[in-house]
Amino acid sequence: MTLTMKAATRASTRWSQSLAGWALAAAALAPGFAPLAAQAQKLPPGAIFTAIHNIPEKNVDADSVELENGVISTYWYGHEFDVAGRHFFTGFVWNTRDAEARKGEDVAAPDVQVKIAQATFERTHPGKTPAYSFYAVERKTGQFGGREKPPEVDPSRKPLEFHTQDNRMVLAVPTRTFDNGVALDGYATFLFTLKKEFELHEWLWAYTGSVQTGEDNAAACDGGAVMPCASSTGTLSFVAGAGGLPQIRVVPAGTTIAGPGKTRALGAADAQTYRFDEKTRKYVSE
């Protein structure tokens, strides 16, 4: 469901803080820790849209809104986490291009990505309503996906975290995409950097690239009549280094196409390592 709303392009931090506090009070957030799935429901999409787009939450009862310029903003994922003894919730949304850019277009091109935005809240008053206070909002966290769609979040797998000693966190969100009859499993990675209050004008979150962990061509192979059927999964792990951000290691299992009419088993020898490239600010394959 999509609602059409008029929204300002940017608000001052002070105005956003008061508005977000009102929105969270209206949501009657329950205090205390809970399993991840339950925690992610504490701050509804409306609270995230309120913080990012200045839309009164009472007017939002959907996971997607259309802004005045025709941009479609859709809730993507919510994550609760702890850094430096502080408890946060971040809601991510993805935004399309505006109506003028999409004019006359039936299907977006494969290379058209969506923009990621986020709103982060800190639990400053546990046991009270509201329990959360506005912390930061960023409308340009990165771009990902294709054909103006993001990768879908895969609820069957859990998100993964790696925490550094300097109060940074790498978050890997499990995803699944489909391309020409092939299901591709992977993780979208994000970097959270805890900031001091006077540094909040700097980037808090950054999209740091996606990593593929497996694939299944069952929808395209037609039982082996069209091509060999192959299916694989992968285990993602973080490998700590001497300092800085960790490497990402993916160890696959299953089968892959090895040539015309042939498949082969995957194993440890097919493991893939990704390192964080400081220049591009993305994880890249070694």
NORSULKA-V260829 format. One record per residue. PHI is phi in radians with two decimals (* if undefined). PSI is psi in whole degrees, -180 to 180 (none if undefined). BURIAL is I if it has 24 or more other ideal C-beta (glycine too) atoms within 12 Angstrom, else O. Layout:
BEGIN
PHI_PSI_BURIAL ; PHI_PSI_BURIAL
END
This chain:
BEGIN
*_138_O ; -2.19_133_O ; -1.86_148_I ; -1.75_125_O ; -2.35_153_I ; -1.68_128_O ; -2.40_145_I ; -1.30_160_O ; -1.44_-25_O ; -2.83_146_O ; -2.24_158_O ; -1.23_156_O ; -1.04_-42_O ; -1.10_-44_O ; -1.13_-42_O ; -1.11_-38_I ; -1.08_-46_I ; -1.18_-39_O ; -1.17_-43_I ; -1.13_-38_I ; -1.08_-42_I ; -1.08_-42_I ; -1.13_-42_I ; -1.24_-33_I ; -1.12_-41_I ; -1.11_-29_O ; -1.36_-13_I ; 0.91_62_O ; -1.23_136_I ; -1.44_139_O ; -1.42_171_O ; 1.62_159_O ; -1.42_155_O ; -2.70_168_O ; -0.97_155_O ; -0.92_-46_O ; -1.06_-38_O ; -1.30_-40_O ; -1.06_-40_I ; -1.15_-13_I ; -1.58_-6_O ; -1.13_-42_I ; -1.87_106_I ; -1.25_164_I ; -0.92_-35_I ; -1.01_-38_I ; -1.17_-35_I ; -1.24_-44_I ; -1.08_-37_I ; -1.04_-47_I ; -1.20_-40_I ; -1.42_-43_I ; -1.95_2_I ; 1.06_37_I ; -1.70_124_I ; -0.95_127_I ; -1.07_-30_I ; -1.11_-17_O ; -1.64_1_O ; -2.07_115_I ; -2.27_29_O ; -2.33_168_O ; -1.68_9_O ; -2.59_139_I ; -2.32_148_I ; -1.81_124_I ; -1.49_172_I ; -1.04_-34_O ; -1.52_8_O ; 1.58_-2_O ; -1.16_133_I ; -1.72_122_I ; -1.94_125_I ; -2.23_135_I ; -1.16_135_I ; -1.97_-50_I ; -2.83_146_I ; -2.18_140_I ; -2.47_132_I ; -1.83_142_I ; -2.80_166_I ; -2.13_133_O ; -2.41_129_I ; 0.96_37_O ; 1.32_9_O ; -1.98_146_O ; -1.89_128_I ; -2.22_159_I ; -2.30_132_I ; -2.13_132_I ; -1.94_127_I ; -1.78_140_I ; -2.21_159_I ; -2.11_144_I ; -2.13_138_I ; -1.42_178_I ; -1.24_169_I ; -1.34_172_O ; -1.07_-37_O ; -1.12_-40_O ; -1.21_-26_O ; -1.67_0_O ; -1.03_130_O ; 1.29_12_O ; -1.86_119_O ; -1.41_-45_O ; -2.36_133_O ; -1.23_151_O ; -1.18_156_O ; -1.00_-30_O ; -1.59_5_O ; -1.45_113_O ; -1.67_173_I ; -1.94_154_I ; -1.58_140_I ; -1.77_136_I ; -2.28_160_I ; -2.56_153_I ; -2.26_131_I ; -2.07_138_I ; -2.20_149_I ; -1.99_138_I ; -1.41_100_I ; -1.78_-16_O ; -2.34_68_O ; -1.05_138_O ; 1.54_-4_O ; -2.07_170_O ; -2.18_117_O ; -1.40_149_I ; -1.50_-22_I ; -1.90_149_I ; -2.10_148_I ; -1.06_138_I ; -2.02_-53_I ; -2.87_155_I ; -2.34_141_I ; -2.38_127_I ; -1.69_-2_I ; -2.39_79_O ; -1.60_-15_I ; 2.62_-175_I ; -2.40_143_I ; -2.72_-180_I ; 1.52_-164_I ; -2.89_158_O ; 0.94_34_O ; 1.00_39_I ; -2.38_146_I ; -1.51_166_I ; -1.13_145_I ; -1.38_141_I ; -1.26_132_I ; -1.66_105_I ; -1.28_-10_O ; -1.38_-13_O ; -2.10_153_O ; -1.59_150_O ; -1.21_156_I ; -2.13_148_I ; -2.27_149_I ; -2.34_128_I ; -1.91_132_I ; -1.67_169_I ; -1.30_-17_O ; -1.77_31_O ; 1.11_41_O ; -2.03_156_I ; -2.43_132_I ; -1.70_124_I ; -1.93_130_I ; -2.01_114_I ; -1.70_122_I ; -1.16_134_I ; -2.33_163_I ; -2.50_132_I ; -2.25_163_I ; -2.21_134_O ; -2.54_112_O ; 0.93_45_O ; 1.44_5_O ; -1.98_127_I ; -1.54_127_I ; -1.98_120_I ; -1.70_146_I ; -2.99_-163_I ; -2.42_137_I ; -1.62_128_I ; -1.87_145_I ; -2.38_148_I ; -1.99_124_I ; -1.84_130_I ; -2.14_113_I ; -1.15_130_I ; -1.97_152_I ; -1.31_159_O ; -0.96_-39_O ; -1.36_-5_O ; -1.80_6_O ; -1.19_-9_O ; -1.33_-13_O ; -1.53_170_O ; -1.18_130_I ; -1.64_-48_I ; -2.05_150_I ; -2.54_135_I ; -1.31_128_I ; -2.05_23_I ; 1.80_166_I ; -2.03_148_I ; -2.16_128_I ; -1.51_138_I ; -2.10_-17_I ; -2.99_170_I ; -2.75_159_I ; -2.53_120_I ; -1.78_24_I ; -0.97_-36_O ; -1.29_-15_O ; -1.92_-23_I ; -1.46_-16_I ; 0.95_50_O ; 1.13_21_O ; 1.69_-3_O ; -1.29_-32_O ; -1.64_-42_O ; -2.77_166_I ; -1.08_139_O ; -1.45_131_I ; -2.43_144_I ; -2.54_135_I ; -2.51_155_I ; -2.23_169_I ; -2.55_147_I ; -1.79_122_I ; -1.70_135_I ; -2.44_154_I ; -1.69_138_I ; -2.06_111_O ; -1.22_142_O ; -1.89_-166_O ; -1.19_-22_O ; -3.11_169_O ; 1.33_-153_O ; -1.47_153_I ; -1.34_163_I ; -1.45_160_I ; -1.98_130_I ; -2.11_132_I ; -2.10_120_I ; -1.91_115_O ; -1.54_160_I ; -2.53_152_O ; 2.02_-146_I ; -2.27_158_I ; -2.46_157_I ; -1.24_128_I ; -1.90_-3_O ; 2.76_-180_O ; -0.97_117_O ; 1.26_12_O ; -2.21_147_O ; -2.26_164_O ; -2.50_159_O ; -1.36_144_O ; -1.71_150_I ; -2.75_-162_O ; -1.04_-31_O ; -1.15_-18_O ; -1.68_8_O ; -1.03_145_O ; -2.12_136_I ; -2.01_138_O ; -2.11_138_I ; -2.09_156_I ; -1.45_122_I ; -1.61_113_O ; -1.12_-28_O ; -1.28_-48_O ; -1.58_-14_O ; 1.07_36_O ; -2.35_157_I ; -1.41_129_I ; -2.19_151_O ; -1.27_138_O ; -1.49_none_O
END
